[in-house]
Amino acid sequence: MFSWVNKEQGGRNKDGEMYQTVTEGLEQLYTKKVFPLEETYLFHDFHSPALEAADFQSKPMVLLVGQYSTGKTTFIRYLLEQDFPGMRIGPEPTTDGFIAVMYGENEGVVPGNALVVDPKKPFRKLNAFGNSFLNRLICSQMPNQVLQGISIIDTPGILSGEKQRISRGYDFSEVLRWFGERVDRIILLFDAHKLDISDEFSEAIKAFRGQDDKIRVVLNKADQVDSQQLMRVYGALMWSLGKVINTPEVVRVYLGSFWAKPLQNTENRRLFEAETQDLFKDIQGLPRNAALRKLNDLIKRARLAKEKKKEELIMRLPEIYTILQREHHISPGDFPNVVKMQEQLQHYDFSKFPSLKMKLIESVDKMLANKISGLMTMIRDEESKAPPAMVSGGAFEGSQDGPFGQGYGEGISAGSDCEDWIVSRDKHKYDEIFYSMNPINGKISGVNAKKEMMSSSLPNTVLGKIWKLADCDKDGMLDDEEFALAQHLIKVKLEGYELPTELPHHLVPPAHRKDKVADILYNHDED
């Protein structure tokens, strides 16, 4: 069993509990330790609904948020590489509700009122937002490989200008806050031509307060501007985000065009490909990090529930907040909104508030101090014993392999699928330089090679690495093939590509290969 279980007690910990998986351990700790504390101090009324089994067992979720026509729905279709039930795409606000795109053996749509009574789905607590919201909530199910790893939540296009005055009929920001607490990744989408952050968008982003580590930003349709405009657009976006996302760290922004149509401007193609792969890696890693995220959220929740002890003294709420911050070293950001709390407390009889139960507080403290570390060990054990969980299928399938994978046939990998030695194509130019340095016994010294190599203006650290890669026989000198290889590696580096730690086989000079067949082919080509 796992290393943290006390084997002297028959495979159980000192409380007689045994967890087969991290998910099971989290669920039991919440049910037995955190939930009683939340229930006692009315945490579910004032902060967040209780968690259920589906909240622990569900797949990682990705929440897409953005103004209308920024490409949220198209982004989902791009990842899945197929349409999904309930999908609507258009230049005006077309997605007027929330769509949970999830895996299902049979393709179809589950209406919101039916969805919130399904115990296997993590949406039961959404019924608190009423019929007006539930009528705008659906679950789109389909058999898609990507959805076996993650679920995706599409949201209504956020309104701007006069459209903001239209009432949605439910508390949009509160719904986003509910999702923000439960999803694994929040992706804010922007259009290269639509960078303004409307009042509704600003309120939506503020609803994710405390979830900053989950937020990523995608600047979509970036191919519709040239390089100079893109630089200005990026700067304007960062300035706008800085006003609404109050974090000391710069939020990660991915640039690209996330749909299956030709790029309108191809000069930044390599940049877009690299950014797409970075975003894919981030999303693909969500299943692997899901247990850690749920563990982190449980710790957050336990600490928030613990802090409900301060609500016994909230008749003078603003002053009490200040006292509690000082006495208990609680961050101001962990307190509920003062005005909202005061409004809610008007409906409660203070005399019926329960007294402080130190045993409950101590139980949660004990859980945070001892049992959480055990679950951390289990996460590492599970990761080492099982293959890494990754999102696959759809746009993720083959994104790294084949001739259209990022970097294929470029830089160091150029010539990897060719019969001839790629360096030979420019070797006649390199030979002119080589023989002008008067080689002795077919080789030039390191001193002579250094003078020529330094003309590239590359740093000595880089040139030193190139020298080690090119000096195949490690004799401190270069023959004509090794010198040509060094010049080729300099060219690769000057074009902006990275150097390998070891020389790949296809770049090894023919005369230095153990496989003489390649040497024969090369010499034949030379003839």
N, C-alpha and C positions, 0 to 999 in steps of 0.2 A: 504494500500500500504506500501511501505518500509519506515522505520523510518527516513531516511535522506531526504525524499521528503517534501518540505514545504507545509503543508496542507492548510495554509492560502491563498495560491495562486492556489487553485483548483487542488491540486495533482500534481503540476508542480514545478520545481525548478525556480530560479529567471531568468533563460534564457528561460523559457517556454518549457523546455524539460522534457520528462517523459520516463524512461527506465523500461520496463517490466522485463528484465533480465540483468544480468551482461554482457553477450555476446553482447546484443543489445547496451548497454551503451558503451562498449569498441569500437564497430564498429562506432557508431555515433561520439564519441570523436575523434577517429582517422580521420574520414572523414572530420569533421568540424574544428578541431583544429590542428592536427599534419600534415595531408596531405598537406594543403596549405603551411606550413612552409617548408616541404620537397621539394615540387615542386619549390618553389621560389629559394631555395639555391642548386638546382640540387643534392639533396641527393640521388635520385634514380640513377643518373649517377655515382656518386662517391662511394656510400656505399652499398645500398641495395634496390632492387626493391620495388615498392609500394605494400602495402597489399590490399587484396581483401576480399569480404564477406566470401569466403570459408576459408580463413585463420583464421577467428574468429569462424566460425561455425563447423569446422572439429573436429573429435575426437582426443584425445591425441595420439601423435605418438611416437614410440620407434625406434631409429636408432641403428642398429647393425653394428659395425666396427671391423675388425680384419684381420690378415693375413690369407691366404688361408689354408684350412684344420684345422681351429681352432673350427669348429662346429657352424658357424653362422646359416646356413640354417637348420641344425639339431636342433638347439636351438628353432627356430621358430616352427618346426614340433613338438617338445616336448611340447611347450606351447599349440598349437592348437590340438594336439593329432590326427592329420590327415594330409595327403599330401595336398599341395596347388598347383594350376596350375602354371606351369613354374618352379617348384622345380627341382633342380639337385644337387645331393650330390656325392662327390668323394674326393680322396686324393689330387688331383691336382686342380688348379684353375678352378672350374666349373661354378660358378656364375660370368659371365663376364660383368654383368650389374646391374643396380639398379632395385629391385623389390619392389613395394609398395603393401603389402598384406593388403587388406581392405575388409570390409563387403560388400556383395552384395547378392541379392536374388537369382541370377543365377550365377553358377560357370563359370568362363571364364577369358580370358586375354585381356586387352586393351593395344594396342601398344602405345609407347611414343608419337608419333605425334598426335594421337587421344586424348590421356590423357591430353595434355597441352592445348587443346581447350575446355575442359569440365569445365564450370563455377562452377560446384558443387564440384570440386576437387581442393585442395589447391596447384596445381602444374603448374598453367598457366605461371608463370614467368620463369619456367625452359626452355622455348623455346629460351631464350637468349644464352644458351650453344650450340646451333646448332644441325644439323642433326646427326653429329657423336655421340653426347651424346644421343639424342632422340632415335636413333636406338638401344641403349643399356638400354632403360628405358621401363618397362612394369608395368601395374597394375594388380595384381592377385586378382580377386574377388571371394568370396565364402561365403555361409551362415554358419558361424561359430560363436558360442556364445561369444568366446573370442574377436572376431573382432567387436562385438557390443559395446565393451568398449574402445578398442584401435585399432590403425593401426600400422603395423610393417614395417619398411623399411630395406630390405636386401641389402647389398652393395657388390661390387666385392671384392674378396679376395685380400688383399694388398700384393704386390709382394716383394720379397727379392732377394738378390744376383744378378746374371746376369739378372734375369727376370725384374728387375727394369728398365732396359734400353729400354724395350719395350714401345713404345708410345701408350697411350690409345686413342689418337685422340681428347681429350677434357681435360679441366683443372680439374683434379680429385679433387684437394684440394679445389678449389673454389666451386665445386658442394657440397662437404662435408660441407663447411662453410655455404652455402645456407640452407642446411638441418639442420645444427646445430642451426641456429638462430630460426628455426620454430618448432623443435621437443620438446617434453617434457622430454625425457630421452635419453641419449647417453650411450650405453653399449659397452665397449671395451672388446673383447674376446681374451683371451690368451690360448694357449695350454701348459700343464705342461711340454711338451718336446720342446716347441717353444717359448722361452721367449725373444729372441733377437728382438729389435725394429729397423727395417730396416729404411733406409733414407726415403722411401715413407711413411712408417707408422709414422715416426717422423713428417713429413710434414702434414700428415692427422690429427694428434693430435694437432699440432699447429694451424690448421684451426679452432679448437674449442675454441680458445682464447676468453675469455669473457663469455664462457658458462660452466665454471668449476662446477657450482652447479648442472648441469644436468648430469655430467659424473659419471658412475659407472663402475667398472671393474669386469669381471668374469674370474676366473682361471678355465677353463674347463678341463675335462679329468683328474681331480685330483686323481681319483681312480687308476690311472695307476702307481702311486708311493707310497711307504710306508710312514709311519709317519715321519721318520727322513729325507727322501728325500723331503717330502712335506714342511717341515720347511725350508729347504735350498732353495727350489724352490720359496716359498713365499718371502723369504728375497731377492732373486735375482730379483724377479719381482718388489718389492717395490723400489729397488735400480735403476732399469732401468726406472721405471715410474718417479722417482724423478728427472731424467735428462731432461725429456720432458714436464712434467706437473709442471709448476712453481707456486705452491700454497703453502701457509704456512700450510694448513690442509693436513692430510694424506687422500688420496683418498680411498673410501670404496671398498674393494675387497671381492667378494663372491667366496667361494670355492665349487666345486661340480663336478658332472658328469651329464650333462644335455642331457640325451637321455634315451630311454626306454629299456635299456639293463642291464643285471646283472653287479654289481660292480666287477671289477677285484681284488680290494683290499678292504675288508670289515672292516678293523680295525678302519677306520674313518667314519663309516656309520652314527653314531649319529651326528657328526660334519657336514657332508654333508646335512643331513636332516634339521638341524637347519639353515644352510646357505641358503638352498633352500627356506625355509619358509620365511626367512628375505627378500630374493629377491622377492618372490611372493608378500609379503606385500607392498614392495616398488612399484611394478608395479601395483598392484591392487588399490593403492591409487591415481594413476594418474588422473582418471576421476574426483575424488573429488577435486583435487588440480588444475584442468585444468584452471578454471577461474582465479585463483590467479596467475598461471604461465603466462597467456596471459596478465593479468594486469601488471605484472612485466616486461614482454617484451615490452609492450607499453610504460612504463615509460622509459626503457632503450632507446628505439627508439626516444622518444620525446627529451631526453637529447642529444642524438647524433645529431639529426636534429638541435637543438638549437645551438650546437657548430659549425655549418657550417658558423657562422658569422666570424670565424677566417680565412675562405678561401678567404675573400676579400683581404688579405694581403700576399698571398702565393708566391709572386715572390721571396722572400727570405725565403723559407719554413722552413729550419731547425732552423734558428734564430727566426723566427716568432713563431714556436712551443714553444720555450723556453720562449719567452715573454708572450705568452698566458697562458702557464702553471702557470707562476708566478702571472699574473694580474687577471686571472679569476679562479684560484685554480682548474684547470682542470687536472685530472690525465693523465700522459703520455700514459697509456694504452688505453685511450679513443680516441686518435688521430689515424687517418688512417696511414698506413705504409708510411714513407716519400718518399722512392724511388718509390713505386708504384704510389703515388699521383703525384709526379713530372712527371712520364711518362704519366699519363693520362692528366695532365694539358697542355702538349705540343700541344694537339689537340683542345684547347679552346682559344677563343679570350677574353683576360682579360678585354677588354674595354666593353664587353657585360655582364659582371657579374653584377647582380642586386645590388643595394645599400641596406644597412642594413635597414630592416623594423622592427622597434621597436614594432609595434602593434602585429605583428605575434609572436615575441619573448615573449611579455607580455601575449599574449593569451595562449601560451603553459605554461608559468610560472603559470598563474592563474589556468589552468587545473590541473597541478601537485599539486598545493597547496590546491585546494578546491574540485574539482570533483572526483579526485582519491579516496579521503577519503570516499566519498559517495558510490563509487563502492565497497570499502572494507566492508562497512556496509552491502551492499546488499549481498556480498558473505556470510557473517555470517548469514544473514536472510535466504538465500536460503538453506544453510546447515542445519539450524534448522528446516525448514519447510518440506524439502524433505528428504527421506531416503538416507543415504550415498551411493553415486555412487561407485560401485566396479566392477572391471573386474571379470567375472565369466566364467564358462565353461572350456573345455579343461583340462590342467594340474592343473588349479586352482580349479576345481570342486572336492569337497570332500577332499581337501588337508588337512583340519583340522579335519574332522569328520571320524568316523569309526575306526576299529582296526588298520588301517595303517596310521592314522594321526600322526603327530609328537608328541612323548611322550606318545602315548596311551599305557596303560598297563605298564608304567615305572614310577619309582619314587613314587610320591604321588598317582598317578592314578592307580598303581598296585593293583589289587584286587577289582576294582570298579564294575566289572561285574561278581564277584564270589558270591556264596551263603554263603560261610563261611567267617569268619573274617580272613583276610590274616595274621594278627599278630599271630594268633593261630598256624601257621605253625612252628614258632620258639619259641613259648611261653614256651615250656619245658626247653629251655636253659635259658630264662630270669627268669623263676621261681626258678631255682637253685640259681641264683644271689640274687633274691628277698628274699628268705627264709633264705639265709646265713646272711642277715642283721637283723635277729630277729625282724620281724614286730610285732607291738603291736596292738591287735584288728584287725589284717588283713591289717595293713597299716604301711608304713615307713615314717619317718619324712623327711622334706626337707633337713636337714643337712646330713642324711645318703644317700639320693638320690643324693645329690650334689657331694659327694665323688666319687660315682660310675660313674656319668655322666661326671665328669671332666676327667676321665681316657681316654675319647675319644679325648682329646686335642683340641676340638672345642672351639672357643672363647666364653666368658661368654654371649655376646649379643645373640649368636645363641642358647646356652643352655637355656638362659632365655626364648627365644621364644618357644623352645621345651617344657619347663616346663609349660608354659601357655596353650599350646595345649593339653598336656597330663593330666593336672589336671582338669579333666572334671567337677567335682563337686565343684571346687574352694575352697577346705577346707585346702589347704596348705600341704596336705599329698598325698601319692600315694598308691592305693591298687595294687594287683598283675596285674590286667588288665591295669591300668594306667601306671604302671612301664614298662610293656611289650610294651605298646604303645610308651613311651618315648624312649626305646631302639630301637624300629623300626624306629622312626623318626631320631634318631642319625645315624642309618645305611643308611637311605635314603640320609641324608646330606653328609655323608662320601663318598657315591657313586657319588656325584657331582650334585645331583638334588636340586632344590629349595624347600623351605618349604612354605606351604600355609599360608595365613593370618588367615583363619578359618579352623577348622578341617572338612574335608569332611565326609559325612554321613557314607561312607563305612569303615572309620577308627575309628568311635566312638565305644568304648568297648561295648560289648553286654549288660553288666549289667547297663550301663549308657544310653542306648537307650530308647527313649519313645515308640518305636515300639517293643513290646515284641515278635513279631513273629520271628524277627531276633535272639533274645535272645534264643528262643526255638530251632531254627535251630542250633545255635552255641552249645548249651548244648547237643543237640542230637548228634552232631558230636563228642563232647568230650567223650560221653558215648560209 
